[in-house]
Amino acid sequence: MKEKLVYNKFSDYLKIKYGEKVYKLPVNLPITCPNRMNGSGCSFCAEVGTGFEAMSSSAKVKEQLTSTKRKISEKYHARKFIAYFQNYTNTFMPLEQFKSYIWEAAETEDIVEISISTRPDCIREDYLTFLKEVEEKTNIQMNVELGLQTVNYHTLDFISRGHGLAEFIDAVTMIKKYDFSICTHMILNLPGDTIRDSIEGSKILSALHIDIVKLHSLYIPKNTRLSKAYEDGTITLCSKEEYIRRLAAFLEHLSPDIVVERLFSRIPEKDAVFSNWGTSWWKLQDEFLQFMNEKGIYQGQKYNYLNGSALNRL
């Protein structure tokens, strides 16, 4: 069984949507997150957030996009790009400031899509209305990335996520009215979660008709609250083999229409106290695909639980 038959791969989705390979250009803004203002942020969040590959936030949006685009174009002969507002919470700012950043991206040559990473509790109608106006004026597609991580509210509390499942559902409901694609981030090996949480997460994303899912194997950056708990033995993490089982179960129950952007986290090992069981992400991916092939598992294999499924037994 080939990789593309195991799951609905993001790179294939982009090729079909835009007619050729498309590359993401990370944008780093001088912003923060409401969770950091109210406390110390999520327990797994590093001081630099998630923008490990991004330029300094002091650089203008257009400068960041143009510089990174030039490097990727020279290396891969790329012609189409996604402006990816990646780090922290990219709607947590006054609307007028948000507008100026988005317009900078929209006015950059060769941008076909703008992807905005944010939190479920930072979505509001006036921000979405503005994004729709930009889309209609420029024909640049909009994608909203929402960090959920888990549907287990006990775990959300434990990692100090600062929101629950209701806020996520509310955000999705709002975004759907504007017909933007939605990408949801999930971590399948958070302390306290089990394979049952992975399955239920898959079912909820499918029921909500999410467009894209980005899966992360938990990495623990240095100097975080979670790193302290890991190093003193307060928490334990599941094995690599268990993560692969959870990942397989997640995909089995996931709607085959949902696109899968990522299966494992990618972070410089030097920045973490735990990262991918000391194995490279591509080796883990090979091992996972081998597991799926041997077991005959594929995305959507158990997608049979919606639309009054119990009535099928009558």
CORMOTA-V42291 format. One record per residue. SS is DSSP state (helix for helix, strand for strand, loop for the rest). PSI is psi as a letter, one per 20 degrees, with the letter a starting at -180 (NA if undefined). D_LAST is the distance of its C-alpha to the last C-alpha in whole Angstrom. Layout:
((SS;PSI;D_LAST) (SS;PSI;D_LAST))
This chain:
((loop;p;35) (loop;q;37) (helix;g;37) (helix;i;36) (helix;i;33) (helix;g;32) (loop;r;32) (loop;n;33) (strand;p;36) (helix;g;38) (helix;h;41) (helix;g;39) (helix;g;38) (helix;h;41) (helix;g;43) (helix;g;40) (helix;g;41) (helix;j;44) (loop;i;45) (loop;r;47) (loop;p;47) (strand;q;47) (strand;q;49) (strand;p;49) (strand;o;52) (strand;q;52) (strand;p;53) (loop;o;55) (loop;q;56) (loop;m;58) (loop;a;55) (loop;b;53) (loop;q;50) (helix;h;49) (helix;h;48) (helix;h;52) (helix;h;54) (helix;i;52) (loop;c;52) (loop;j;53) (loop;a;49) (loop;q;47) (loop;i;48) (loop;j;47) (loop;p;49) (strand;r;52) (loop;h;55) (loop;j;55) (strand;c;51) (loop;j;50) (loop;l;52) (loop;h;54) (loop;j;54) (loop;r;55) (loop;r;59) (loop;q;61) (loop;i;59) (loop;i;63) (loop;q;63) (loop;q;62) (helix;g;58) (helix;h;60) (helix;g;62) (helix;g;59) (helix;g;57) (helix;g;60) (helix;g;61) (helix;h;58) (helix;g;57) (helix;g;61) (helix;g;60) (helix;h;57) (helix;g;58) (helix;h;61) (helix;g;59) (helix;j;56) (loop;k;57) (loop;q;54) (loop;i;54) (strand;q;51) (strand;q;50) (strand;p;48) (strand;o;50) (strand;o;48) (strand;n;49) (loop;g;48) (loop;q;50) (loop;b;49) (loop;o;48) (loop;j;49) (loop;j;48) (loop;m;50) (loop;r;53) (loop;q;54) (helix;g;53) (helix;h;56) (helix;g;57) (helix;g;53) (helix;g;54) (helix;h;57) (helix;g;55) (helix;g;53) (helix;h;55) (helix;g;57) (helix;g;54) (helix;h;53) (loop;j;57) (loop;p;57) (loop;q;57) (loop;j;54) (strand;p;52) (strand;i;49) (strand;q;46) (strand;p;47) (strand;p;45) (strand;o;45) (strand;p;44) (strand;a;44) (strand;q;42) (helix;h;39) (helix;j;42) (helix;k;44) (loop;p;42) (loop;q;43) (helix;g;43) (helix;h;47) (helix;g;47) (helix;h;44) (helix;g;45) (helix;g;48) (helix;h;47) (helix;h;45) (helix;g;49) (helix;g;50) (helix;g;47) (helix;h;48) (helix;h;51) (helix;i;51) (loop;j;48) (loop;p;48) (strand;q;44) (strand;p;43) (strand;p;41) (strand;p;40) (strand;p;40) (strand;p;39) (strand;o;39) (strand;g;36) (strand;g;37) (loop;q;34) (loop;i;31) (loop;o;32) (helix;h;34) (helix;g;36) (helix;h;37) (helix;g;38) (helix;g;41) (helix;h;42) (loop;j;43) (loop;l;44) (loop;h;42) (loop;j;43) (loop;r;40) (loop;a;36) (helix;h;33) (helix;g;33) (helix;h;36) (helix;g;34) (helix;g;32) (helix;g;34) (helix;g;36) (helix;g;33) (helix;g;32) (helix;g;36) (helix;h;37) (helix;h;34) (loop;h;35) (loop;i;38) (loop;k;36) (loop;q;38) (strand;q;36) (strand;p;36) (strand;p;36) (strand;p;35) (strand;p;37) (strand;q;36) (strand;p;37) (loop;i;35) (loop;k;38) (loop;q;39) (loop;p;40) (loop;h;38) (loop;q;35) (loop;a;32) (helix;h;30) (helix;h;27) (helix;h;29) (helix;g;29) (helix;g;25) (helix;h;25) (helix;g;28) (helix;g;26) (helix;g;23) (helix;g;25) (helix;h;27) (helix;g;24) (helix;h;23) (loop;i;26) (loop;l;27) (loop;q;30) (loop;g;32) (strand;q;34) (strand;p;34) (strand;o;37) (strand;p;37) (strand;p;40) (loop;p;41) (loop;p;42) (loop;q;46) (strand;o;49) (strand;q;52) (loop;q;55) (loop;k;56) (loop;r;53) (helix;h;52) (helix;h;49) (helix;h;52) (helix;g;53) (helix;h;50) (helix;g;50) (helix;h;53) (loop;j;54) (loop;j;51) (loop;h;49) (loop;q;46) (loop;q;45) (loop;q;43) (loop;r;40) (loop;r;41) (helix;g;41) (helix;h;39) (helix;h;36) (helix;g;37) (helix;h;36) (helix;g;32) (helix;g;32) (helix;g;32) (helix;g;30) (helix;h;27) (helix;g;28) (helix;h;28) (helix;h;25) (helix;i;23) (loop;p;25) (loop;p;24) (loop;i;26) (loop;i;28) (loop;p;29) (strand;p;33) (strand;o;34) (strand;h;38) (strand;q;39) (loop;h;38) (loop;q;41) (loop;q;44) (loop;o;47) (loop;q;50) (loop;p;54) (helix;h;54) (helix;i;57) (helix;j;56) (strand;q;53) (strand;i;53) (strand;p;50) (loop;o;48) (helix;k;46) (helix;k;47) (helix;k;50) (loop;q;49) (loop;q;49) (helix;h;46) (helix;h;46) (helix;h;46) (helix;h;43) (helix;g;41) (helix;g;42) (helix;h;41) (helix;g;38) (helix;h;37) (helix;g;38) (helix;g;36) (helix;g;33) (helix;g;34) (helix;h;34) (helix;i;31) (loop;k;29) (loop;q;28) (loop;r;28) (loop;p;27) (loop;j;23) (loop;h;22) (loop;k;20) (loop;m;19) (loop;k;15) (loop;i;15) (loop;r;16) (loop;l;14) (loop;l;11) (helix;h;10) (helix;h;8) (helix;i;6) (helix;i;6) (helix;i;4) (loop;NA;0))
